[in-house]
């Protein structure tokens, strides 16, 4: 997983040719801690690039996309968000919603 910051966000997400899933999370967020290992499994099993963006440290990116709750996952294709998933969900549901099944 890629650790995303304001400094590397454009290069790691917006300029990538392949899809990138960005997880907006916070250290204090219990559901974020539950979904983290699930995303690691999805990344390993499906080859999807996943980046984690700490919303407390990078609030301007959170605001840019209107993210109001954590965890929120945005799937980017060609630098544009194409899917949003809010909340911790079971692995099979995430895989299905991301179109990886």
DSSP file (Angstrom, degrees, kcal/mol; ACC not computed):
  #  RESIDUE AA STRUCTURE BP1 BP2  ACC     N-H-->O    O-->H-N    N-H-->O    O-->H-N    TCO  KAPPA ALPHA  PHI   PSI    X-CA   Y-CA   Z-CA
    1    1 A X              0   0    0      0, 0.0     2,-0.4     0, 0.0    50,-0.2   0.000 360.0 360.0 360.0 145.2    0.0    0.0    0.0
    2    2 A X  E     -a   51   0A   0     48,-2.5    50,-3.1    10,-0.1     2,-0.7  -0.782 360.0-135.0 -94.3 133.5    1.1    3.5   -0.8
    3    3 A X  E     -a   52   0A   0     -2,-0.4     2,-0.3    48,-0.2    50,-0.2  -0.820  28.8-152.0 -85.9 117.1    1.1    6.1    2.0
    4    4 A X  E     +a   53   0A   0     48,-3.0    50,-0.6    -2,-0.7     2,-0.3  -0.703  21.4 167.3 -96.5 142.4   -0.5    9.2    0.3
    5    5 A X     >  -     0   0    0     -2,-0.3     4,-1.6    48,-0.1     3,-0.2  -0.864  52.9 -95.8-138.2 172.6    0.2   12.8    1.3
    6    6 A X  T  4 S+     0   0    0     -2,-0.3     4,-0.5     1,-0.2    52,-0.0   0.861 123.2  55.3 -58.0 -35.2   -0.5   16.2   -0.2
    7    7 A X  T  4 S+     0   0    0      1,-0.2     4,-0.2     2,-0.1    -1,-0.2   0.851 119.8  26.2 -70.1 -35.9    3.1   16.1   -1.6
    8    8 A X  T  > S+     0   0    0     -3,-0.2     4,-2.8     1,-0.1     5,-0.3   0.456  93.6  96.7-108.7  -0.3    2.8   12.8   -3.5
    9    9 A X  H  X>S+     0   0    0     -4,-1.6     4,-2.4     1,-0.2     5,-1.1   0.907  84.3  48.1 -58.8 -48.3   -1.0   12.6   -4.2
   10   10 A X  I  4>S+     0   0    0     -4,-0.5     5,-2.0     1,-0.2    -1,-0.2   0.934 117.5  41.6 -60.7 -46.4   -1.0   14.0   -7.7
   11   11 A X  I  45S+     0   0    0     -4,-0.2    -2,-0.2     1,-0.2    -1,-0.2   0.911 120.6  41.4 -67.3 -43.5    1.9   11.7   -8.8
   12   12 A X  I  <5S+     0   0    0     -4,-2.8    -2,-0.2     3,-0.1    -1,-0.2   0.727 133.8  12.7 -81.6 -22.7    0.6    8.6   -7.1
   13   13 A X  I ><5S+     0   0    0     -4,-2.4     3,-0.8    -5,-0.3    66,-0.4   0.756 126.4  41.8-118.0 -58.7   -3.1    8.9   -7.9
   14   14 A X  I 3 <S+     0   0    0     -5,-1.1    -3,-0.2     1,-0.2    -4,-0.1   0.789 119.0  42.2 -71.8 -28.7   -4.0   11.5  -10.5
   15   15 A X  T 3 <S+     0   0    0     -5,-2.0    -1,-0.2    -6,-0.3     2,-0.2   0.403  87.4 113.2 -99.7   2.6   -1.2   10.8  -12.9
   16   16 A X    <   -     0   0    0     -3,-0.8    62,-0.3    -6,-0.2    63,-0.3  -0.500  56.6-150.6 -76.6 143.2   -1.3    7.0  -12.8
   17   17 A X  S    S+     0   0    0     -2,-0.2    61,-0.2    61,-0.1     2,-0.2   0.804  79.7  62.6 -79.6 -31.5   -2.4    5.0  -15.8
   18   18 A X  S    S-     0   0    0      1,-0.1    -2,-0.1    59,-0.1    60,-0.1  -0.565 101.3 -84.8 -94.5 160.2   -3.9    2.1  -13.8
   19   19 A X        -     0   0    0     -2,-0.2    30,-0.8    58,-0.1     2,-0.4  -0.264  42.3-162.1 -60.8 147.6   -6.8    2.3  -11.4
   20   20 A X  E     -bC  49  76A   0     56,-2.0    56,-3.4    28,-0.1     2,-0.6  -1.000  10.1-149.0-133.9 131.2   -6.0    3.4   -7.8
   21   21 A X  E     -bC  50  75A   0     28,-2.8    30,-2.9    -2,-0.4     2,-0.6  -0.899  14.9-159.4 -98.8 124.0   -8.2    2.9   -4.8
   22   22 A X  E     -bC  51  74A   0     52,-3.1    52,-2.5    -2,-0.6     2,-0.6  -0.913   1.6-156.8-106.8 122.6   -7.7    5.6   -2.2
   23   23 A X  E     -bC  52  73A   0     28,-3.2    30,-3.1    -2,-0.6     2,-0.6  -0.886   5.0-153.8 -98.0 118.7   -8.7    4.8    1.4
   24   24 A X  E     +bC  53  72A   0     48,-3.5    48,-1.5    -2,-0.6    47,-0.6  -0.838  35.4 154.7 -88.0 120.0   -9.4    8.0    3.4
   25   25 A X  E     -b   54   0A   0     28,-2.2    30,-3.2    -2,-0.6    31,-0.4  -0.845  33.6-145.8-142.1 171.9   -8.8    7.0    7.1
   26   26 A X    >   -     0   0    0     -2,-0.3     3,-1.4    28,-0.2     6,-0.1  -0.989  26.4-122.1-144.1 150.5   -7.8    8.3   10.5
   27   27 A X  T 3  S+     0   0    0     -2,-0.3    -1,-0.1     1,-0.3     6,-0.1   0.828 112.8  50.9 -59.9 -34.9   -5.8    6.9   13.3
   28   28 A X  T 3  S+     0   0    0     -3,-0.0     2,-0.7     4,-0.0    -1,-0.3   0.478  85.3 107.9 -82.9  -3.6   -8.7    7.2   15.8
   29   29 A X    <>  -     0   0    0     -3,-1.4     4,-1.4     1,-0.2    -3,-0.1  -0.678  50.0-167.0 -87.8 110.3  -11.2    5.4   13.5
   30   30 A X  H >> S+     0   0    0     -2,-0.7     4,-1.2     1,-0.2     3,-0.5   0.932  89.4  50.3 -60.6 -49.7  -12.1    1.9   14.6
   31   31 A X  H 3> S+     0   0    0      1,-0.2     4,-2.2     2,-0.2    -1,-0.2   0.833 105.4  59.2 -59.8 -30.9  -13.7    0.8   11.4
   32   32 A X  H 3> S+     0   0    0      1,-0.2     4,-1.8     2,-0.2    -1,-0.2   0.892 102.8  52.2 -62.7 -38.5  -10.6    2.0    9.5
   33   33 A X  H <X S+     0   0    0     -4,-1.4     4,-0.6    -3,-0.5    -1,-0.2   0.798 110.4  49.1 -68.5 -27.6   -8.5   -0.4   11.5
   34   34 A X  H  X S+     0   0    0     -4,-1.2     4,-0.6     1,-0.2    -2,-0.2   0.876 113.3  44.4 -77.0 -38.7  -10.9   -3.2   10.5
   35   35 A X  H  X S+     0   0    0     -4,-2.2     4,-2.4     1,-0.2     5,-0.2   0.746  96.5  77.0 -80.9 -23.1  -10.9   -2.5    6.8
   36   36 A X  H  X S+     0   0    0     -4,-1.8     4,-2.0     1,-0.2    -1,-0.2   0.930  96.7  43.5 -53.9 -53.9   -7.1   -1.9    6.5
   37   37 A X  H  X S+     0   0    0     -4,-0.6     4,-1.9     1,-0.2    -1,-0.2   0.844 112.1  55.2 -63.0 -32.0   -6.1   -5.7    6.6
   38   38 A X  H  X S+     0   0    0     -4,-0.6     4,-2.3     2,-0.2    -1,-0.2   0.913 107.5  48.9 -65.5 -42.7   -9.0   -6.5    4.1
   39   39 A X  H  X S+     0   0    0     -4,-2.4     4,-2.7     1,-0.2    -2,-0.2   0.876 107.5  55.4 -65.2 -36.7   -7.7   -3.9    1.7
   40   40 A X  H  X S+     0   0    0     -4,-2.0     4,-2.2    -5,-0.2    -1,-0.2   0.907 108.9  48.0 -61.2 -41.1   -4.2   -5.4    2.0
   41   41 A X  H  X S+     0   0    0     -4,-1.9     4,-2.7     2,-0.2     5,-0.2   0.918 111.4  49.7 -64.3 -43.9   -5.6   -8.8    1.0
   42   42 A X  H  X S+     0   0    0     -4,-2.3     4,-2.5     1,-0.2     6,-0.6   0.913 110.5  50.6 -62.2 -42.8   -7.5   -7.3   -1.9
   43   43 A X  H  X S+     0   0    0     -4,-2.7     4,-1.6     1,-0.2    -1,-0.2   0.928 114.3  44.0 -60.6 -45.4   -4.3   -5.6   -3.1
   44   44 A X  H  < S+     0   0    0     -4,-2.2    -2,-0.2     1,-0.2    -1,-0.2   0.889 119.9  40.5 -67.6 -40.3   -2.3   -8.8   -2.9
   45   45 A X  H  < S+     0   0    0     -4,-2.7    -2,-0.2    -5,-0.2    -1,-0.2   0.784 128.0  27.6 -82.3 -28.4   -5.0  -11.0   -4.5
   46   46 A X  H  < S-     0   0    0     -4,-2.5    -3,-0.2    -5,-0.2    -2,-0.2   0.482  95.0-124.6-116.6  -5.8   -6.2   -8.7   -7.3
   47   47 A X     <  +     0   0    0     -4,-1.6     2,-0.4    -5,-0.3    -4,-0.2   0.681  54.2 154.9  71.0  16.2   -3.1   -6.5   -8.0
   48   48 A X        -     0   0    0     -6,-0.6     2,-0.4    -5,-0.1    -1,-0.2  -0.628  46.5-122.9 -78.3 131.8   -5.1   -3.3   -7.4
   49   49 A X  E     - b   0  20A   0    -30,-0.8   -28,-2.8    -2,-0.4     2,-0.4  -0.622  33.7-170.3 -74.3 128.2   -3.0   -0.3   -6.4
   50   50 A X  E     - b   0  21A   0     -2,-0.4   -48,-2.5   -30,-0.2     2,-0.4  -0.980   8.3-169.3-126.6 132.7   -4.2    1.0   -3.0
   51   51 A X  E     -ab   2  22A   0    -30,-2.9   -28,-3.2    -2,-0.4     2,-0.5  -0.931  12.5-144.4-119.2 145.2   -3.2    4.2   -1.3
   52   52 A X  E     -ab   3  23A   0    -50,-3.1   -48,-3.0    -2,-0.4     2,-0.5  -0.932  12.1-167.5-110.5 127.9   -4.0    5.3    2.3
   53   53 A X  E     -ab   4  24A   0    -30,-3.1   -28,-2.2    -2,-0.5     2,-0.6  -0.952  16.3-141.4-119.3 114.2   -4.6    8.9    3.0
   54   54 A X  E  >  - b   0  25A   0    -50,-0.6     4,-1.4    -2,-0.5     3,-0.4  -0.623  10.8-158.9 -73.7 115.3   -4.6   10.1    6.6
   55   55 A X  T  4 S+     0   0    0    -30,-3.2    -1,-0.2    -2,-0.6   -29,-0.2   0.786  87.7  57.9 -71.8 -27.1   -7.4   12.6    6.7
   56   56 A X  T  4 S+     0   0    0    -31,-0.4     3,-0.4     1,-0.2    -1,-0.2   0.849 114.5  38.0 -69.4 -32.3   -6.2   14.3    9.9
   57   57 A X  T  4 S+     0   0    0     -3,-0.4    -2,-0.2     1,-0.2    -1,-0.2   0.651 128.3  33.1 -90.7 -17.7   -2.8   15.0    8.2
   58   58 A X    >X  +     0   0    0     -4,-1.4     4,-1.3     1,-0.1     3,-0.9  -0.406  65.2 152.2-136.3  57.6   -4.2   15.9    4.7
   59   59 A X  H 3>  +     0   0    0     -3,-0.4     4,-2.5     1,-0.2     5,-0.2   0.767  67.6  66.4 -65.3 -25.2   -7.6   17.5    5.2
   60   60 A X  H 3> S+     0   0    0      1,-0.2     4,-1.7     2,-0.2    -1,-0.2   0.860 102.0  47.0 -66.8 -33.3   -7.5   19.5    2.0
   61   61 A X  H <> S+     0   0    0     -3,-0.9     4,-1.2     2,-0.2    -1,-0.2   0.899 111.0  52.3 -73.3 -39.6   -7.6   16.4   -0.1
   62   62 A X  H ><>S+     0   0    0     -4,-1.3     5,-2.2     1,-0.2     3,-0.5   0.931 111.8  46.5 -57.3 -46.4  -10.5   15.1    1.9
   63   63 A X  H ><5S+     0   0    0     -4,-2.5     3,-1.2     1,-0.2    -1,-0.2   0.856 102.5  64.6 -65.8 -36.0  -12.3   18.4    1.4
   64   64 A X  H 3<5S+     0   0    0     -4,-1.7    -1,-0.2     1,-0.3    -2,-0.2   0.843 111.9  35.3 -56.5 -35.5  -11.6   18.4   -2.4
   65   65 A X  T <<5S-     0   0    0     -4,-1.2    -1,-0.3    -3,-0.5    -2,-0.2   0.310 111.9-115.0-104.9   7.5  -13.7   15.2   -2.8
   66   66 A X  T < 5 +     0   0    0     -3,-1.2     2,-0.4    -4,-0.3    -3,-0.2   0.790  49.2 173.1  67.5  27.9  -16.4   16.0   -0.2
   67   67 A X      < +     0   0    0     -5,-2.2    -1,-0.2    -6,-0.2     3,-0.1  -0.582   8.2 170.5 -72.5 123.2  -15.4   13.1    2.0
   68   68 A X        +     0   0    0     -2,-0.4     2,-0.3     1,-0.2    -1,-0.2   0.573  57.7  35.4-110.5 -15.1  -17.5   13.4    5.2
   69   69 A X  S    S-     0   0    0     18,-0.0     2,-0.4   -45,-0.0    -1,-0.2  -0.971  80.4 -99.4-141.7 152.8  -16.8   10.1    6.9
   70   70 A X  S    S+     0   0    0     -2,-0.3   -39,-0.2     1,-0.2   -45,-0.2  -0.964  95.4  40.6-121.3 143.6  -14.0    7.6    7.4
   71   71 A X  S    S+     0   0    0    -47,-0.6    16,-3.4    -2,-0.4     2,-0.4   0.461  75.8 154.4 -79.7 141.4  -13.3    5.1    6.1
   72   72 A X  E     -CD  24  86A   0    -48,-1.5   -48,-3.5    14,-0.2     2,-0.5  -0.996  24.8-158.2-125.9 136.5  -14.3    6.2    2.6
   73   73 A X  E     -CD  23  85A   0     12,-3.3    12,-2.8    -2,-0.4     2,-0.5  -0.966   4.7-168.3-117.6 130.0  -12.7    4.6   -0.4
   74   74 A X  E     -CD  22  84A   0    -52,-2.5   -52,-3.1    -2,-0.5     2,-0.6  -0.972  12.0-147.6-116.3 128.9  -12.6    6.3   -3.8
   75   75 A X  E     -CD  21  83A   0      8,-2.6     7,-3.4    -2,-0.5     8,-1.1  -0.854  17.7-159.4 -94.7 122.8  -11.6    4.4   -6.9
   76   76 A X  E     -CD  20  81A   0    -56,-3.4   -56,-2.0    -2,-0.6     2,-0.4  -0.860  13.7-179.6-105.9 135.7   -9.8    6.5   -9.4
   77   77 A X  E >  S- D   0  80A   0      3,-2.6     3,-1.6    -2,-0.4   -58,-0.1  -0.994  77.7  -7.9-131.5 127.5   -9.4    5.8  -13.1
   78   78 A X  T 3  S-     0   0    0     -2,-0.4   -61,-0.1   -62,-0.3   -64,-0.1   0.861 131.2 -55.6  54.3  38.7   -7.5    8.2  -15.3
   79   79 A X  T 3  S+     0   0    0    -66,-0.4     2,-0.4   -63,-0.3    -1,-0.3   0.500 118.0 104.9  79.3   4.2   -7.2   10.7  -12.4
   80   80 A X  E <  S-D   77   0A   0     -3,-1.6    -3,-2.6   -66,-0.0     2,-0.4  -0.938  75.3-114.9-120.6 140.0  -11.0   10.9  -11.8
   81   81 A X  E     +D   76   0A   0     -2,-0.4    -5,-0.3    -5,-0.2     3,-0.1  -0.579  36.4 168.9 -71.2 128.2  -13.0    9.3   -9.1
   82   82 A X  E     +     0   0A   0     -7,-3.4     2,-0.3    -2,-0.4    -6,-0.2   0.539  62.4  25.4-116.1 -14.0  -15.4    6.7  -10.6
   83   83 A X  E     -D   75   0A   0     -8,-1.1    -8,-2.6     2,-0.0     2,-0.4  -0.988  59.0-160.9-153.0 142.4  -16.7    4.9   -7.5
   84   84 A X  E     -D   74   0A   0     -2,-0.3     2,-0.4   -10,-0.2   -10,-0.2  -0.991   4.8-174.3-126.9 133.2  -17.1    5.7   -3.8
   85   85 A X  E     -D   73   0A   0    -12,-2.8   -12,-3.3    -2,-0.4     2,-0.5  -0.995   9.3-162.0-125.7 124.8  -17.5    3.2   -1.0
   86   86 A X  E     +D   72   0A   0     -2,-0.4   -14,-0.2   -14,-0.2   -16,-0.1  -0.915  50.7  10.9-111.9 131.1  -18.3    4.6    2.5
   87   87 A X  S    S-     0   0    0    -16,-3.4     2,-0.3    -2,-0.5   -16,-0.2   0.029  93.8 -57.6  94.3 160.1  -17.8    2.5    5.7
   88   88 A X        +     0   0    0    -18,-0.1     2,-0.3   -16,-0.0   -56,-0.1  -0.589  59.0 177.4 -75.5 133.3  -16.1   -0.8    6.5
   89   89 A X        -     0   0    0     -2,-0.3   -51,-0.1   -58,-0.1    -2,-0.0  -0.931  35.0 -89.3-134.1 157.5  -17.5   -3.7    4.6
   90   90 A X     >  -     0   0    0     -2,-0.3     4,-2.3     1,-0.1     3,-0.4  -0.269  43.0-108.9 -63.3 155.7  -16.7   -7.4    4.4
   91   91 A X  H  > S+     0   0    0      1,-0.2     4,-2.9     2,-0.2     5,-0.2   0.900 116.8  52.7 -53.7 -48.3  -14.1   -8.4    1.8
   92   92 A X  H  > S+     0   0    0      1,-0.2     4,-2.0     2,-0.2    -1,-0.2   0.862 110.2  49.1 -60.8 -35.4  -16.5  -10.1   -0.5
   93   93 A X  H  > S+     0   0    0     -3,-0.4     4,-2.8     2,-0.2    -1,-0.2   0.904 112.0  47.7 -70.8 -41.5  -18.7   -7.0   -0.7
   94   94 A X  H  X S+     0   0    0     -4,-2.3     4,-2.2     2,-0.2    -2,-0.2   0.933 111.7  50.5 -63.0 -45.2  -15.7   -4.7   -1.4
   95   95 A X  H  <>S+     0   0    0     -4,-2.9     5,-2.7     1,-0.2     6,-0.7   0.917 113.7  45.8 -58.9 -43.6  -14.4   -7.1   -4.1
   96   96 A X  H ><5S+     0   0    0     -4,-2.0     3,-1.4    -5,-0.2    -2,-0.2   0.937 112.1  49.1 -65.5 -47.6  -17.9   -7.1   -5.7
   97   97 A X  H 3<5S+     0   0    0     -4,-2.8    -1,-0.2     1,-0.3    -2,-0.2   0.816 110.9  51.6 -63.8 -30.1  -18.4   -3.3   -5.4
   98   98 A X  T 3<5S-     0   0    0     -4,-2.2    -1,-0.3    -5,-0.2    -2,-0.2   0.505 113.4-119.8 -83.7  -3.8  -15.0   -2.7   -7.0
   99   99 A X  T < 5S+     0   0    0     -3,-1.4    -3,-0.2    -4,-0.3    -2,-0.1   0.803  78.5 122.7  71.9  29.4  -15.8   -5.0   -9.9
  100  100 A X      <       0   0    0     -5,-2.7    -4,-0.2    -6,-0.2    -5,-0.1   0.551 360.0 360.0 -98.3 -10.0  -13.0   -7.4   -9.1
  101  101 A X              0   0    0     -6,-0.7    -1,-0.2    -5,-0.1    -5,-0.1   0.475 360.0 360.0 -80.0 360.0  -15.0  -10.6   -8.6
